[in-house]
């Protein structure tokens, strides 16, 4: 059982044992606490719950101590940690129980009044063992229910189709005619039914008469127009419709069959610049307000704004709801635009923003193909583990955007996203199964971006750590500072240096004033991560058994001690980090570098983020409602005329 709390996720059994221990210490303290009676009641409740774990209902059966075994029907009360927001339990049937062949099982969880578990619970998943009497009986009942009340439009049509060979009414409510079916369908389903009947009328005959040929061609051209509108992300102009219709008819005249002709039309749409490029507000030269002196703003249309928004958040075309807002023009209203942006962020497709933006910013996009590790020395670095490491970063940013978390969590968060293989590699217990889930990792020297294997491995040499690479990554990529290029003829460090010797070599390297300009800034940050080996595992000793020194001293004399000290340092510099995050997100959204003219917008983003408790959506909304996002530069166009 895993419980998600405000700051991450905890294993329920571990929390239970830890809390019991803490309450026992508090209850036994002297002088006795003022709330002793309340502590004792809480302790009894938790100990009673703890006693349920690790015991099998069948005598003689043994199970692991963190497993909860239940013989149905039964209601169990589980006290939850403070701030709990959800509960996740991995459950399975006990196949060793002989009664399993005759049983179907349901289980659910609720914070309200439990339902009667001695009866079937509607709406709750039902589980049974396959190829048993219980399975055959239950599936038979489900089949009858599905036939009587089809849950999908296609299944309703299946029942209607069976009427052709049915001599007597069945137990479905759709056993008479299409007309009766149409009376009980909603408007959307009636439209679908009419379209399917038309498709059947045009597609069923082996040979089309002249009337059907004309109707068939009209339907093909209409479908081609609909496809082009979706592909080009806007309504078609009348000349564009005529061009596509003529293209289709010309192919028929050339001897192509109708299916081949429309395929050619689809290809024509997909090779158009309107599909390949995001063409935004391409005015004719005579309509430019400042053609002799290019510059200024040209407002985007609602369709162009919909496309820009969807490609920013989803890296894909607008969906139906966004197209609808573009069609009625409401998307041009800032409040509607902000609401649509929030909707897109909550959608699973916002995972594209996590993968594309974070991948470009943090330079891990192709990490699954990363070959910069000496696999002879580190055979643990398999392709599967590399893939898991990349997935960890992507899942972290996916939840950051979709759950609207604080930007600061990127560097100061207490959790990460792991599956069993990656958790075992990190030495984190109680994570089972291939699925990725949020795990509290602060007790394991990790949390947020800094403890992720992909980042630590990417910033290492093939067979040793690199405080310089890791420090430069933190200094430039994470915090956004710039460093001058290294001076010429800098000698390389000796290969195969142990961490202690490596530190000495770098300190000697910094005695050169030309090198110290940068290394005084970046090396201390990299030294703080020396407790992680070249493939991201935590260590307390080097390969020779020497103690790891993970301290770094900044130019002002202050010291950074390990991961915790580095997190504190980044927390103190959160304004610099947040500003750099905003610059990177703005550049990604606009598809260009940040300009001096964006300074005012960046200041507005900083205010919005601060007033919204650091939430990432504040940065997104500030961008999409900005002048820069809703306009383009008023410049002369250069685009092919043909659709």
KAQUI-V427685 format. One record per run of one state. SS is the DSSP state (a for helix, b for strand, c for the rest). FROM is the first residue (numbers start at 0). LEN is the number of residues. If there is no record, write none. Layout:
BEGIN
ss=(SS | SS)
from=(FROM | FROM)
len=(LEN | LEN)
END
This chain:
BEGIN
ss=(c | b | c | b | a | c | a | c | b | c | a | c | b | c | b | c | a | c | a | c | a | c | a | c | a | c | a | c | a | c | a | c | a | c | a | c | b | c | a | c | a | c | a | c | a | c | a | c | a | c | a | c | b | c | a | c | b | c | a | c | b | c | a | c | a | c | a | c | a | c | a | c | a | c | b | c | b | c | b | c | b | c | b | c | b | a | c | a | c | a | c | b | a | c | a | b | c)
from=(0 | 1 | 5 | 7 | 11 | 28 | 35 | 50 | 83 | 88 | 97 | 102 | 103 | 106 | 125 | 128 | 132 | 148 | 152 | 165 | 177 | 184 | 186 | 203 | 209 | 232 | 237 | 253 | 257 | 270 | 272 | 276 | 284 | 287 | 290 | 293 | 296 | 299 | 301 | 313 | 319 | 327 | 329 | 332 | 333 | 346 | 347 | 362 | 366 | 369 | 382 | 402 | 405 | 406 | 408 | 412 | 414 | 418 | 419 | 426 | 436 | 440 | 441 | 444 | 448 | 451 | 452 | 458 | 466 | 478 | 498 | 509 | 512 | 527 | 531 | 532 | 537 | 538 | 540 | 541 | 546 | 547 | 550 | 553 | 558 | 561 | 572 | 573 | 590 | 595 | 611 | 614 | 615 | 624 | 626 | 630 | 633)
len=(1 | 4 | 2 | 4 | 17 | 7 | 15 | 33 | 5 | 9 | 5 | 1 | 3 | 19 | 3 | 4 | 16 | 4 | 13 | 12 | 7 | 2 | 17 | 6 | 23 | 5 | 16 | 4 | 13 | 2 | 4 | 8 | 3 | 3 | 3 | 3 | 3 | 2 | 12 | 6 | 8 | 2 | 3 | 1 | 13 | 1 | 15 | 4 | 3 | 13 | 20 | 3 | 1 | 2 | 4 | 2 | 4 | 1 | 7 | 10 | 4 | 1 | 3 | 4 | 3 | 1 | 6 | 8 | 12 | 20 | 11 | 3 | 15 | 4 | 1 | 5 | 1 | 2 | 1 | 5 | 1 | 3 | 3 | 5 | 3 | 11 | 1 | 17 | 5 | 16 | 3 | 1 | 9 | 2 | 4 | 3 | 10)
END
